[in-house]
Amino acid sequence: MDTAIEKAKQKIEYLSSHEETMRIYYERERSLHERANMISSAEIRAEKKAKLEIANNLLDVLDDETISIKTGLNIEEIKTLRENK
């Protein structure tokens, strides 16, 4: 077997045999997943905010249906924007 692969295998066996090391590993994995979820949520919020800003800028020149088609927002969201303008 390739020496690099054998060394990696030995390291995995060593690390997985220690309870504290495994706990730290799983905690780090959980933390990475949480971070990815936070980034994804922030991106979704930013995209929604941008759509609302674009729709708000189009209210005085386009009808609700056209704004909905162009921004991907639903008609109710656009009506709410129009009412609050």
LINNORSUL-V282477 format. One record per residue. N is the residue number from 0. RES is the residue in one letter. PHI is phi in whole degrees, 0 to 359 (999 if undefined). D_FIRST is the distance of its C-alpha to the first C-alpha in Angstrom with 2 decimals. Layout:
N;RES;PHI;D_FIRST
N;RES;PHI;D_FIRST
This chain:
0;M;999;0.00
1;D;301;3.80
2;T;298;6.28
3;A;296;8.60
4;I;294;7.04
5;E;297;6.53
6;K;296;10.03
7;A;297;11.39
8;K;298;10.62
9;Q;297;12.32
10;K;295;15.06
11;I;299;15.79
12;E;299;16.11
13;Y;296;18.31
14;L;294;20.43
15;S;286;20.97
16;S;274;22.19
17;H;254;25.07
18;E;301;28.04
19;E;295;29.57
20;T;297;26.44
21;M;294;26.19
22;R;298;29.92
23;I;297;29.67
24;Y;300;26.88
25;Y;294;29.01
26;E;296;32.10
27;R;295;30.58
28;E;300;29.52
29;R;299;33.08
30;S;297;34.54
31;L;296;32.66
32;H;294;33.90
33;E;299;37.41
34;R;297;37.38
35;A;298;36.34
36;N;295;39.14
37;M;295;41.64
38;I;296;40.86
39;S;299;41.18
40;S;297;44.47
41;A;296;45.80
42;E;295;45.05
43;I;296;46.86
44;R;297;49.83
45;A;295;50.03
46;E;296;50.01
47;K;297;52.76
48;K;299;54.78
49;A;297;54.59
50;K;297;55.77
51;L;295;58.65
52;E;295;59.66
53;I;297;59.68
54;A;301;61.66
55;N;300;64.08
56;N;288;64.72
57;L;266;65.42
58;L;303;67.87
59;D;274;70.93
60;V;236;70.08
61;L;229;68.36
62;D;280;68.95
63;D;301;66.66
64;E;296;65.15
65;T;295;64.17
66;I;299;62.68
67;S;299;60.70
68;I;297;59.35
69;K;284;58.45
70;T;256;56.87
71;G;85;55.39
72;L;280;57.50
73;N;277;59.57
74;I;302;63.36
75;E;299;63.99
76;E;297;62.01
77;I;290;64.03
78;K;299;67.29
79;T;297;66.46
80;L;301;65.81
81;R;296;69.09
82;E;294;71.00
83;N;270;69.65
84;K;282;70.34
